């Protein structure tokens, strides 16, 4: 039987949220206060990106997988 530790999900989401917030702060600074909104989407990457883009109509979407490899990349999609 597959056992899933929910703490891993919570800790991973929290770490990803911190990473996205820090990246957004850095980009705002480097891009003269650009309106950078970090968003963590969960689900199939293509479907979630299309849904998000249709709903929000952003000027630009930037994706990152920085710092993830192997099992993390597989788990995160």
N, C-alpha and C positions, 0 to 999 in steps of 0.2 A: 504494500500500500504506500502511496505517495504521501509524505507528511510535509505540510507547508507551515513554516514558522512565520506568522503574521508580523512579528517584530522586524524581520528582514525587510518586508514590504514597507513598513513605516519608516524604518531607518534609512532605507534606500531613497524613498520619496523625500524625506527631510534633507538628506545629503544633496540630492539633485536640485531641490528647491534652493538651498544655500548656494550651490554652484551657479544656478541660473540668475539668482539675485546679484551675485558678485559680478558675473559676466555683464549683466545689464548695467550695473553701476559703472563698470569700466568703459563700456561702449558709449554711455551717455557722456562720460567725461571726454573720451576721445573724439566723439562726433558732435561736440559743442551743444550738449543738452538735447540731443535727438530723443524723440518719444520712443523709448525702447520698453516694451512690455514683455517680461518673461512669462512664458506659459508652458506648463508641463502637461502634455497630452498623453493619455493612456489608451491603448488599443492598437489596432492595425495602423501602421504609420500612414499609408496612403489614404485610407478612408478617413482617418482623424484629421489629417492635414486638409483634405478637400472640405470636410465639414466645417473646420475652423475658418478656413479662408472664405468660404461662402457666407458664413455667419458674420465675420468681422471685416472683410474686405481690406486687409492690411496692404500697405504699400510694398512691403518686403517681408519675407519669412526667412529667417536664418535658422538652420538646423545644426545641432552639434551631437557628436558621439565622443567628444574628447574625453579621454581618461577611462574609456570603457573598452574592454576587449574580452574575448573568450566567452565565458558563461554570462557575464554582465551584459554584453552586447546581444547575445542570444535572448536573454530574459527580457531586455528592454526593447528589443525589436530593432 
